[in-house]
Amino acid sequence: MALYPLLRPLAFALDAERAHRLTIRALKLLPPGLPAKPDPALAVNLAGLSFPNPVGLAAGFDKDAEVWRQMLGFGFGFVEVGTLTPKPQQGNPKPRLFRLVEDRAVINRLGFNNRGQAAAVSRLQSRGPGLVGVNVGANKNSPDRIADYAAGVAATGAVADYLTVNISSPNTPGLRDLQDKAALDELLAAVMSARGEDRIPLFLKVAPDLDRSGVDAIATVAIDRKVDALIIGNTTLSRPPLRSRHKGESGGLSGLPLKALALERLGDFRRATGGAMPLIAAGGIENGVDAFDRIRAGASLVQLYTALVYEGPELAERINGELKRLLNRHGFANVGEAVGRDERARRSV
């Protein structure tokens, strides 16, 4: 969408959430795109799935599974829809989404606003080609959040290539408590049972705001429960120095200021898992260098969202092109050869 630099000032003149909804409506008018073709240098095999390239669209953009077909046409190797909860919910009061333009960042306190899993499943029934994951969460007022996750896995598994259990949003009170070791073990036991005999790949999305003991505990439980991959991470409640007038807003921070923290936490999980579990990196990824850094730190795939606000949907193709050139320049025949190379080099010193 080469017109995006011209359209961006118009979008930025609107409230951030209204601009996003108008973007979704505009994308729905486009015909479905053709999914990316596998590239030998970029293709990744993970959890029994063949990703044509490692650059995915993170959950949060296509919350209600409305435009995944169109987004696959922009060069993404996969698209993750959601977060979807069992029951529809409005989310937190508005305003709740803020662009921090000077910081190339976003703060959101949306609170899992979505129209519910049943509505999304009906749209995903006739999926067509391309890899689509479904990100599931719990309703804010649920009396049993673990039951919500199990229900979500059971309800959406038939229409997804993989499922992501999202326990890392900071905008649902108490949700991150499910990252504690005992609670996480109970949760994973429930969702593994709920996915049934099909054994659809199941990923776990965790927060970047974890200390080393939290990282170690999650890694241990995830390996024991045979989670297929970890997504590191979500938005952060921390606040590095920011310039925007919106810097004092509450909620999760994403975008450029999250880059260093997300990369650090990825390295922590690589060391904690010892390379025994695939990792997917998210947070502050804006270009091919960022993607290459995450891959070398241990990620097999990367996801982005906030950078699209500033760069437009053609960013995925640009990152893939830059990444391919970086792999070649550094002597890697493919992504797999580069995964975790920095950690392996550190251990050999």
C-alpha positions in Angstrom: 0.0 0.0 0.0 2.4 2.7 -1.3 -0.2 5.3 -0.5 0.2 4.9 3.2 2.6 7.8 3.7 -0.1 10.0 2.1 -2.9 8.5 4.2 -1.1 8.5 7.5 -1.6 12.2 8.3 -5.4 11.7 7.8 -5.4 8.7 10.0 -3.3 10.5 12.7 -5.8 13.4 12.7 -8.4 11.0 14.1 -8.7 9.3 17.5 -6.4 6.2 17.4 -9.2 3.7 18.0 -11.5 5.3 15.5 -8.7 5.3 12.9 -8.1 1.6 13.5 -11.8 0.8 13.0 -11.9 2.8 9.8 -8.8 0.9 8.7 -10.4 -2.5 9.3 -13.5 -1.3 7.4 -11.3 -0.2 4.4 -9.4 -3.5 4.4 -12.7 -5.4 4.3 -13.4 -3.7 1.0 -10.3 -5.2 -0.6 -10.3 -8.6 -2.2 -8.6 -11.4 -0.3 -4.8 -11.4 -0.9 -2.6 -14.3 -1.9 -0.6 -15.7 0.9 3.2 -15.3 0.7 5.0 -18.0 -1.3 7.6 -20.1 0.7 11.1 -18.8 0.3 13.9 -21.4 1.0 15.9 -18.8 2.9 13.0 -17.6 5.0 10.7 -20.6 5.4 10.4 -22.0 8.9 9.0 -25.3 10.1 7.6 -25.1 13.7 5.2 -27.2 15.6 4.4 -29.2 12.5 3.5 -26.1 10.5 5.3 -24.7 7.5 5.6 -20.9 7.7 6.5 -19.4 4.3 8.5 -16.7 6.1 9.0 -15.8 9.8 7.2 -12.4 9.9 3.8 -12.6 11.4 1.0 -10.2 12.3 0.5 -10.1 16.1 -2.8 -10.4 17.8 -4.6 -7.1 18.5 -4.8 -5.8 14.9 -7.5 -8.1 13.7 -9.3 -8.7 17.0 -12.5 -10.1 15.5 -11.1 -12.1 12.6 -12.4 -9.8 9.9 -9.4 -9.1 7.6 -6.9 -11.9 8.0 -7.2 -12.8 4.3 -6.3 -9.2 3.3 -3.4 -9.1 5.7 -1.9 -12.3 4.5 -1.8 -10.6 1.1 0.7 -8.0 2.4 3.5 -10.6 2.8 2.9 -11.8 6.3 4.0 -15.4 6.8 1.1 -15.9 9.3 -1.6 -13.9 11.0 -2.8 -14.2 14.5 -6.4 -13.0 15.2 -7.9 -12.1 18.6 -7.7 -11.9 21.5 -11.1 -13.6 21.6 -13.0 -14.3 24.8 -15.9 -16.8 25.2 -18.5 -14.0 25.6 -18.5 -10.7 23.8 -17.3 -7.8 25.9 -16.9 -4.0 25.5 -13.5 -3.7 27.1 -12.4 -0.7 29.2 -13.9 2.8 29.0 -12.8 5.1 26.2 -10.4 6.7 25.4 -8.2 3.7 25.8 -5.8 3.7 22.8 -3.1 6.4 22.4 -0.4 7.0 19.8 2.9 8.3 21.2 4.1 9.6 17.9 7.4 11.1 19.1 8.3 7.7 20.6 7.0 5.5 17.7 4.9 3.8 20.4 1.3 3.1 21.5 -0.3 2.8 24.9 -3.5 0.7 25.1 -5.8 -0.3 27.9 -8.4 -1.9 25.6 -9.2 -4.8 27.9 -9.9 -7.6 25.4 -12.7 -5.8 23.6 -14.2 -8.2 21.0 -17.5 -9.6 19.8 -16.9 -13.1 21.2 -15.6 -16.4 19.9 -18.8 -17.7 18.3 -18.9 -14.7 15.9 -15.3 -15.1 14.9 -15.5 -18.8 14.5 -18.4 -18.3 12.0 -16.1 -16.1 9.9 -13.2 -18.5 10.1 -15.2 -21.5 8.9 -14.2 -20.9 5.3 -10.6 -19.9 5.8 -8.8 -20.6 2.6 -5.0 -20.7 2.2 -2.5 -19.2 4.6 -1.6 -19.8 8.2 -4.0 -18.3 10.8 -3.6 -18.5 14.6 -6.3 -17.7 17.1 -5.4 -15.9 20.3 -7.8 -16.8 23.2 -8.4 -15.0 26.5 -10.7 -14.9 29.5 -13.6 -12.6 30.1 -13.0 -9.9 32.7 -15.8 -10.9 35.0 -15.5 -14.6 34.6 -15.8 -16.6 37.8 -13.4 -19.2 36.4 -10.8 -17.9 34.0 -9.1 -21.3 33.5 -12.5 -22.6 32.4 -12.7 -19.7 29.9 -9.4 -20.6 28.4 -10.3 -24.3 28.1 -13.6 -23.3 26.5 -11.8 -21.0 24.1 -9.4 -23.8 23.0 -12.3 -26.2 22.5 -14.4 -23.6 20.5 -11.7 -22.3 18.2 -9.4 -25.2 17.6 -11.2 -26.5 14.5 -10.8 -23.2 12.6 -7.2 -22.4 13.5 -3.7 -23.6 12.5 -2.5 -22.9 16.0 -3.9 -21.5 19.2 -2.3 -18.9 21.6 -3.2 -18.8 25.2 -2.8 -15.2 26.2 -2.1 -14.7 29.9 0.1 -11.6 29.5 -2.3 -8.7 28.9 -1.9 -6.0 31.6 -5.4 -4.6 31.0 -7.5 -7.4 32.5 -7.0 -7.2 36.3 -5.4 -10.3 37.8 -4.8 -12.0 34.4 -1.1 -12.0 34.7 -1.4 -14.0 38.0 -1.9 -17.0 35.7 1.8 -16.7 35.0 2.6 -18.0 38.5 3.9 -21.5 38.5 1.0 -23.4 40.2 -1.7 -21.4 38.4 0.0 -21.9 35.1 0.4 -25.6 35.6 -3.4 -25.9 36.3 -4.2 -23.7 33.3 -2.0 -25.7 30.9 -3.4 -29.0 32.1 -6.9 -27.7 31.4 -6.2 -26.3 27.9 -4.2 -29.3 26.8 -7.1 -31.5 27.8 -9.6 -29.2 26.0 -7.8 -29.4 22.6 -8.7 -33.0 22.3 -7.3 -35.6 20.0 -6.5 -33.2 17.2 -3.6 -31.8 19.2 -3.6 -28.5 17.4 -0.3 -26.6 18.2 -0.7 -24.6 21.3 1.5 -21.5 22.0 1.7 -19.5 25.3 2.0 -15.7 25.3 3.9 -14.3 28.3 4.7 -10.8 29.5 8.0 -9.0 29.2 7.6 -7.8 32.8 9.0 -10.9 34.4 12.0 -11.4 36.7 14.4 -14.3 36.3 12.6 -16.5 38.7 9.3 -15.9 36.8 11.1 -16.8 33.5 12.5 -20.0 35.0 9.1 -21.0 36.4 7.3 -20.5 33.2 9.9 -22.3 31.2 9.8 -25.3 33.5 6.0 -25.6 33.4 5.8 -25.0 29.6 8.3 -27.7 28.9 6.7 -30.1 31.3 3.3 -29.5 29.8 4.7 -29.7 26.2 3.6 -26.3 25.0 4.6 -26.0 21.4 6.1 -22.5 21.5 6.4 -19.4 23.7 5.6 -15.9 22.5 7.7 -13.3 24.2 6.1 -11.0 24.8 3.2 -8.6 25.2 3.0 -4.9 26.1 4.9 -3.6 29.1 3.7 -1.7 32.2 7.2 -0.3 32.6 8.0 3.2 31.4 11.3 4.0 29.8 11.9 7.7 29.1 9.1 8.9 26.8 8.5 12.3 25.1 4.9 12.1 24.1 2.1 14.0 25.9 0.4 10.7 26.3 3.3 9.2 28.3 1.3 9.3 31.5 -1.6 7.2 30.3 -2.1 3.9 32.0 -2.0 0.6 30.1 0.4 -1.5 28.1 3.2 0.2 26.2 4.3 -1.2 22.8 6.5 -0.1 20.0 10.0 1.2 19.8 10.5 1.8 23.6 9.8 -1.9 24.2 12.6 -3.1 21.9 15.4 -3.5 24.4 13.2 -5.1 27.1 11.7 -7.5 24.7 15.0 -8.6 23.4 16.4 -9.0 26.9 13.5 -11.2 27.9 13.8 -13.3 24.8 17.4 -14.0 25.7 16.3 -15.0 29.2 13.8 -17.5 27.9 16.3 -18.9 25.4 18.7 -19.6 28.3 15.9 -20.9 30.6 14.6 -23.3 27.9 18.1 -24.3 26.7 16.7 -24.3 23.1 14.3 -27.1 24.0 11.3 -25.0 23.0 10.6 -22.8 20.0 10.3 -19.1 20.8 8.4 -16.4 18.9 9.5 -12.8 19.4 7.3 -9.7 19.6 7.8 -6.2 20.9 9.5 -3.2 19.1 10.2 -5.0 15.9 10.4 -2.4 13.1 12.8 -3.6 10.4 14.9 -6.5 9.2 17.7 -5.7 11.6 15.3 -6.1 14.5 14.0 -9.4 13.2 17.5 -10.6 12.6 18.5 -9.7 16.2 15.6 -11.6 17.6 16.3 -14.7 15.5 20.0 -14.7 16.5 18.8 -14.3 20.1 16.7 -17.5 19.8 13.4 -16.7 18.0 12.2 -18.9 15.2 9.4 -16.4 14.2 8.7 -12.8 14.9 5.4 -10.8 15.2 4.7 -7.1 14.8 1.8 -4.7 15.1 2.6 -1.2 16.5 5.2 -0.6 13.7 2.4 -0.9 11.2 0.8 2.2 12.7 3.8 4.2 11.6 5.0 2.3 8.5 1.9 0.8 6.9 1.1 -2.8 5.9 3.9 -3.1 3.3 6.3 -3.3 6.2 6.1 -7.1 6.3 7.5 -7.5 2.8 10.2 -4.9 3.5 11.3 -6.7 6.6 11.4 -10.1 4.8 13.6 -8.5 2.1 16.0 -7.0 4.6 16.1 -10.1 6.6 17.0 -12.2 3.6 19.9 -9.9 2.7 21.2 -10.0 6.3 21.1 -13.8 6.4 23.1 -13.9 3.1 25.6 -11.3 4.3 26.3 -13.2 7.5 26.6 -16.6 5.8 23.3 -18.2 6.8 21.6 -20.2 4.2 18.3 -20.0 6.0 16.5 -18.7 9.2 17.0 -22.0 11.0 20.8 -21.7 10.8 20.7 -18.3 12.5 18.2 -19.2 15.4 20.0 -18.8 18.7 23.4 -18.1 17.2 24.2 -15.3 19.6 23.5 -17.6 22.6 25.5 -20.4 21.2 28.4 -18.0 20.6 28.2 -16.8 24.1 28.3 -20.3 25.6 31.4 -21.1 23.5 33.4 -18.2 24.9 
